[in-house]
Amino acid sequence: MYVETWVNTCDFSGTKYDGAVKGAAAVCQGATGRWCEVIHVGPEYISEKGLVVMTREEAYALVEKEGGYADF
């Protein structure tokens, strides 16, 4: 899932921003049950790919439903 956050780089495009911009973090669950950020994307990548980005509240609710614990 993608969760909204402030990012300084877009890991997919290699773009580095002068300051933090509103982007998203890809959040995945590991084998221990921990959900954490694994990669960051910028606003242009989100728009270009049509990604669905969740709020933190929506993401926390999904983690609670799926199991495990949030570390983001």
KEKE-3310 file (N, C-alpha, C; in steps of 0.2 Angstrom, whole numbers, plus 5000, padded with zeros to 4 digits):
npx = (5004:5002:5006:5002:5015:5029:5042:5059:5065:5062:5062:5060:5061:5072:5072:5077:5072:5072:5067:5057:5043:5025:5022:5023:5025:5029:5022:5025:5022:5032:5040:5040:5028:5028:5024:5031:5039:5046:5050:5051:5040:5038:5027:5025:5027:5017:5005:5008:5008:4995:4993:4985:4984:4984:4978:4987:4978:4969:4978:4983:4971:4969:4981:4977:4966:4972:4982:4997:5009:5010:5024:5027)
npy = (4994:5012:5026:5042:5054:5065:5068:5067:5063:5054:5037:5029:5037:5044:5057:5071:5082:5099:5102:5095:5086:5083:5067:5049:5034:5018:5004:4989:4973:4963:4947:4946:4952:4966:4981:4992:5007:5005:5011:5027:5038:5052:5066:5068:5055:5048:5054:5051:5037:5034:5030:5024:5032:5031:5039:5041:5036:5028:5018:5013:5007:4997:4989:4985:4977:4967:4962:4961:4974:4992:5001:5014)
npz = (5000:4998:5007:5012:5014:5019:5007:5002:4991:4976:4974:4963:4951:4954:4957:4966:4978:4982:4995:5007:5000:4997:4996:4995:5004:5000:5009:5017:5023:5033:5037:5051:5054:5055:5048:5037:5030:5014:5002:4994:4985:4973:4970:4956:4951:4958:4952:4938:4938:4943:4956:4971:4985:5003:5018:5033:5044:5037:5033:5045:5050:5040:5043:5056:5053:5044:5052:5062:5065:5065:5059:5055)
capx = (5000:5005:5004:5005:5020:5033:5048:5065:5067:5058:5066:5059:5063:5079:5072:5079:5069:5076:5065:5052:5036:5020:5023:5020:5029:5026:5022:5024:5022:5038:5039:5038:5022:5030:5023:5036:5041:5052:5052:5047:5038:5036:5020:5024:5026:5010:5001:5009:5006:4988:4993:4980:4987:4980:4980:4989:4973:4967:4983:4983:4965:4971:4985:4973:4962:4976:4986:5004:5009:5013:5030:5028)
capy = (5000:5018:5030:5049:5056:5070:5064:5072:5060:5049:5032:5026:5041:5046:5064:5074:5088:5104:5101:5089:5087:5078:5061:5043:5028:5011:5001:4982:4969:4958:4940:4946:4955:4973:4985:4998:5010:5002:5015:5033:5041:5059:5068:5066:5048:5046:5056:5047:5030:5034:5027:5026:5034:5031:5043:5036:5033:5022:5013:5010:5003:4991:4985:4982:4972:4962:4959:4963:4980:4997:5005:5020)
capz = (5000:4998:5013:5011:5019:5016:5005:4999:4985:4973:4973:4957:4946:4955:4958:4973:4979:4986:5002:5007:4996:4998:4992:4998:5005:5000:5015:5016:5029:5033:5040:5058:5055:5055:5042:5037:5024:5010:4996:4993:4978:4973:4968:4949:4950:4960:4946:4932:4938:4945:4962:4976:4991:5009:5023:5039:5047:5033:5033:5052:5050:5036:5047:5061:5050:5042:5057:5063:5069:5061:5061:5050)
cpx = (5004:5002:5007:5010:5024:5040:5053:5067:5062:5062:5066:5062:5070:5078:5073:5076:5073:5074:5060:5045:5032:5020:5020:5026:5025:5027:5021:5025:5028:5036:5037:5032:5022:5028:5027:5037:5047:5054:5048:5046:5036:5029:5019:5023:5019:5005:5002:5007:4999:4988:4988:4984:4983:4982:4983:4984:4970:4972:4983:4977:4966:4975:4982:4969:4966:4980:4993:5003:5012:5019:5032:5024)
cpy = (5006:5023:5037:5050:5062:5066:5069:5069:5055:5043:5029:5030:5044:5054:5066:5081:5093:5104:5096:5091:5082:5073:5055:5038:5022:5007:4994:4979:4963:4952:4941:4950:4963:4976:4991:5001:5007:5006:5021:5035:5048:5060:5066:5059:5045:5047:5052:5040:5029:5030:5029:5027:5035:5036:5038:5033:5027:5017:5009:5005:4997:4987:4982:4976:4966:4959:4962:4970:4986:5000:5010:5026)
cpz = (5000:5003:5012:5017:5015:5013:5002:4993:4982:4971:4966:4951:4947:4957:4965:4973:4983:4994:5001:5003:4998:4993:4995:4999:5004:5006:5014:5023:5028:5037:5047:5060:5055:5048:5042:5030:5020:5004:4996:4986:4979:4970:4960:4947:4952:4954:4940:4932:4941:4952:4967:4982:4997:5014:5029:5043:5044:5033:5040:5053:5046:5040:5053:5059:5048:5047:5057:5066:5064:5064:5056:5053)
residu = (MET:TYR:VAL:GLU:THR:TRP:VAL:ASN:THR:CYS:ASP:PHE:SER:GLY:THR:LYS:TYR:ASP:GLY:ALA:VAL:LYS:GLY:ALA:ALA:ALA:VAL:CYS:GLN:GLY:ALA:THR:GLY:ARG:TRP:CYS:GLU:VAL:ILE:HIS:VAL:GLY:PRO:GLU:TYR:ILE:SER:GLU:LYS:GLY:LEU:VAL:VAL:MET:THR:ARG:GLU:GLU:ALA:TYR:ALA:LEU:VAL:GLU:LYS:GLU:GLY:GLY:TYR:ALA:ASP:PHE)
# end
